Amino acid sequence: MASSSSFAKPTPTGPQVFINFRGKDVRNGFISFLEPAMREASINVFIDKSEVVGTNLANLFVRIQESRVAVVIFSKDYTSSEWCLDELAQIKDCNDQGGLNVIPIFYKLSTDNVKEIKGDFGDTFRTLKRRYKHEPERTQKWEEALESIPQIKGMTLSEKSDRNEREFMNEIVFEIQRLLSQIAVKGNPKLESNSEGGFMVPARRLDITHSDNIEKWTWSSIYDRPHKADIEIATMINIHTLIKITGDFHTRKLIPGKKYEVVFLVSLDDTSLGWKKEVNLNLKVTMRDGSYSEQEKALYLDEYIGENWVDIHVGEFEAPPKKEDAKIFFSMHQYVDTDRKSGLVVKGFAIRPAQ
């Protein structure tokens, strides 16, 4: 009997890898072994079982957008699932835009049947397409994705192959690691302005209460498309004490006389707890001569539970002249220490032109 260890393996924090697959075909077999193998190799993998039952498909689209690698497992019944095909269309869009690498896996299926959408694989797709004939734009995206993604160089395990599945999984893990090794994870990125002239202060540059405690927070990496950079996000696991998240930013990079807003970039999953009590937001603008202005507000985060990334407005300010540059300080805190809190995901703060 193997001995157990009291030391848990650290949660992977590298770029996110999304797996697209037909659960009916591979969830209880191939995937049940591949996923643990990827986690054992410290790969930050995401599959749809991590989503709460009933979650909107849009949440999975966000997960795809945040990923750097997508593993698409084409199997016998793949084209019977509109869910798989919607994900595939999103994967194609992200791949076309850059930033998402795709590894097609042909699992016990003829690669020609997939690439040419023929045989049983193609017949099943055409049956599904007829069922959704009232949604021609949607089915067209499915077809375009099926014509595009299988053309990317992938990996094949034929139905009559003598290869051991474990060996094949090891090859997949190796290929994913090879791709990830080419992606530099910026643990503390200093993100430049985006196309709208805004800036972002990522979670790693913030002071977050207990963020170094692995029993209270976990860190993982996502791809932030507006800045075309990998950033780390912090996910709250379980906290019973007060929390405070603070950061600062110098105005020298801003346009003098222009009005800016400060927003907190956050997400709360469907399992989030402890957010029925109000949280406090604070924005303080301190001038070089020591004078300052301050804004405060309170709100309830429970109304955002189950949504994708949301902007929590902290306040607005006008950028001072260059010779009178200032520093802004912003925070979010909750002093309630009697309730268990969980599910808060912190991306960072954004400073951007006010609308």
N, C-alpha and C positions, 0 to 999 in steps of 0.2 A: 504494500500500500504506500503510495507516494506521500511524503511528508508535506504539510502545508506551511506556507510562509506567512508571517504576520505583516509583511511589507507588501503593500499593493503596488502593482505596476503603475507608473505615472500615466495620466491621461495624455494621449498624443496631442501636440500643439501645433504641428506643422500645417501646411496648406491642406484644405479640405478636399477629400476625394468622394465624389458622389457615385453611387452604384444604381444604375437603371436596369430593372429586371422584371420578369413575369413571375410573380410570387408562386402561382400555381405550379409552375414548372420546376423552379430551383430553390425556393425559400427553405424548405425543410431538408434539402440535400446539399447541393453544391454551395449555396450561399451560407448555410449553417457552418460550413468549414472554412470558406474563403474569408468571411468577415473576421473571425477570431485570428486567422493567420495574418491578416493585414494589421490588426490591432497589436498582435505580438511583435510585428515588425515596426511598431510605433508610427503607423500610418493613421492619420486623422480621417477615418472613414465615416460616411453618413449614408444610411439606407432608410427607406421610408418607414421601417418599423419604429424608428425613433419619433415619428410623428404621432400625435394623439389621434385615436380613431375619430373620424368625422372632421378632421382638419381640412380646411380649404386647400385645393390644389395650388393656389397662389403661393402658399407657404413653401411648397416644394420647389416652385419656380425660383423663389428667393434663395433656397439652399443651392440650387444649380448655379445661380448667378454668383454666389459666394465661393464656389468651388474653383479649383485650378485644374483638376483632372476629373473626367467623367468616364466611368467604365460601363459600357453598354453591353449587356449580355443578351444576345439574340438566341432564343430557344424556340422549340417547336410551336408553342402556343402564343408566342410573343405578340403577334398581330391580332389576337383576339381581344386585346386590352386597350381600350381608348386611353386609359390612365398612362400606360407605358408610352403610347404614341404621342400624347400631349407632352410628356417629359422629353421624349426624343426630339420633338420640334423645338422645345426650349433649348435643349443641348445644342442643336444645330445653330440656332440663333447666336448663342454665346460663343460657339466655336468660330462662326463667321466673323464675329466682332473682335475676336482675339482674346487671349487671356484664359481660354479653356481648352485644354488638351483632351482628346478623346481616344480611348482604346476600345475598339469593337472586339467583342468576344463571340465567336461562333461556336455555341455549345451544342454538340451532337446534332449538327444541322449543316446542310450543304451550303457552302459560301456562295455558290452560284444562285441558289434559290433565293437567298437573302438579297444579294446584289442586283438581281434581275426581277425580284418580287414575283417569283413563279413557284410552281409546285403547290403543295399544301400550304406553305407559308404565304404565298401570293393569293391563293384562293380564299384563305381565312381573312386576309386583309380586304379583299374586294367585297366579301360578305359584310364586314364591319363598315366599310365605306358606304355601301348601299343603305345600311341601317341609319347612317348619319347624312343621308343625301340632302337633308334640309339645312346642313351646316357645311356648305361647299368650301368656305375659306378654311375651316378647321381641317377638313379631310385633305385639302390641297397641301396644307402644311405637313400633315402626316406623310403624304406621298413624297414630297420634296425631301423630307428628313430621311425617309427610307432609301431614297435614291442617292443621298449624299453621304451619310455617316458610314454605311458599309464599305464605301470606296476607300476610307482611311485604312492604312495598314493596321491589321489587327492580329488576333491570335485564334487558332482553331483547334478544337478537340472534336474530331469526327466521331460519328456514332459507332463506327466499327474500329476505332483506334485501339491499339494495344497499350497506349500510354496510360499510366496510372493517373487518376484524377488529382491525387496529392501532388504529384510531380508537376502537373499542369498548373495547379494553383500556385506552386512555388515560382513558376515562370511568370505568372501574372504579377505576383508580389514584386518580383525582381524588376519587371518592366515599369511598374508604378514607381518604385524607388528610383529607378534611373531617371524618369521624368521629373520627379520631385527634386532630385539632386541638381537639376538645372534651374530650379526656381529658388531664388534667394528670398528667404523669409526675413523681413525687416522687423525685428523685435521692437524697435523704438523709432519708427519712421518719422521724419519731419516732413509732412506732406505739404507740397506746394499748393498754390491756389488752383482751383479747378476752373473750368471754362466760364463759370459764372462769377469768378473773382472772389470766391470764398476760401476759407481755410478750415482745416480739421485738426483737432487735438485728439489723437487716438488714446484709447484706454490705458496703454502702457505709460503714457506721459502724465496720467492723472494720479492723484493720491487717493486710493480707495481703501477704506477701512477693512483690515483683515485680508487684503488681496493676496498676501503671501502665504496664507493658510490654505492648504490643499483640501482641508475638510470643509471649508467655507466657500471657496471660489475655485473654479477651474478656468484655465486659459486655453484658447484654441485659435487657429488662424483662419481667416476668410479673405476672399479677394474683394477689394473695394473698387468697383468699376469706375466711379467718378474720378478717382485719383490714380487708377491703374496700378495699384500697389497691394501687397499682402499686408494685412494688419491683424493684430491679435485682439481678440475680444474676451471680456471677462464674464463668466456666468456664475451667478450666485447659487450655491447648493443649499446651504442651511445656515441661517444666522438668527440668533436670538437677541443680539445686542444692538445698540444704536449703530447706524451706518452714516458715513459721510463721504462724499465724492467731491473732490476739489481740483481745480486747475487754474492756469493763468495764461495770458497771451499778451504780447507787446503790440502796441498799435502802429509801430513804425512801418509795417508792411501794408497798412491800410491806406485808402485814399482819403486825404484830409477833407473834412466837410461832408463826407458821405455817411449815410446812416446804415448801421449794421445791426443784425440780430444775433443773439447767442442762443443756440438750441442744444438740448441734450439728446443724443442719439441712443435710443433704447428699444428693447423688445422684451415682452413678457410672454412666455409660452403658456399653453392652456393649463398647465399644472401649477402655475404660480400661486403662492400663498402669502398672506400677511400684508396685503396692500390696500386694505380697507381704511387704514388710518392715513391721514394726510402727510405728504412730504413737503418740505420747504425748499424753495429755490431762491438763490441770491446772486445778484450781479453787482459788482463794485468796480467803479472806474476811478483809479487813483492817478492824479496828475503828478508831474515832476515836482511841483512845489508843495506836495503833500495834501492838497485839497482833494476831495473826492465826492462822488455821487453814488448813491446806492439804491437798488431796487430789490424788493422782496415779494414773493407770492407763494401761495400754497395750493396744492391740488391733490387729487387722488389718482394713483396709478392703476387701480383695479379696473378702471374703464378701458384701459388699453390691453388688457389680457387677451391673448389669442390673436392679436394683430401682428403684422410684420413689423419691420423697423418703423418707428414713429418718431416725430420731432416734438420734443417737449420744450416749448418756448420759455426761456428764462428771462429775457429782457432785451432792450434795444439801447443803442448809444450812438452818438455821432463821433466819428474819428477826428481827433484834434489836429491842429497844424503840426507839421513835422518838428518845428522847434519847440513845441509844447507837448511832445509825445507822452503817452500815458501807458499804464499797464492795467489790464482788466483781470479781475478775479471772479470766478464763478463757482458755484457749489450747489449740490443737492444733498439734503440730509433728512433723516428721520430719527427722532430721539426716543421713539417707542422701543423699549427693550424687554417687553413682556410677551410679544408675539413672535412666533417663528416666521421668518421671511425666506422665500426662495423664488427661483425662476426669473430673476431680473438679469438681462443680458446687456452689458455696457459696451457700446462701440466707441463712444467718445463724445466730444463736443464739437460743434461746428460754429464758425464765425463767418457770416455771409451777408451780402447786401440785403437790406430789408426791402420787402415788396411794397 
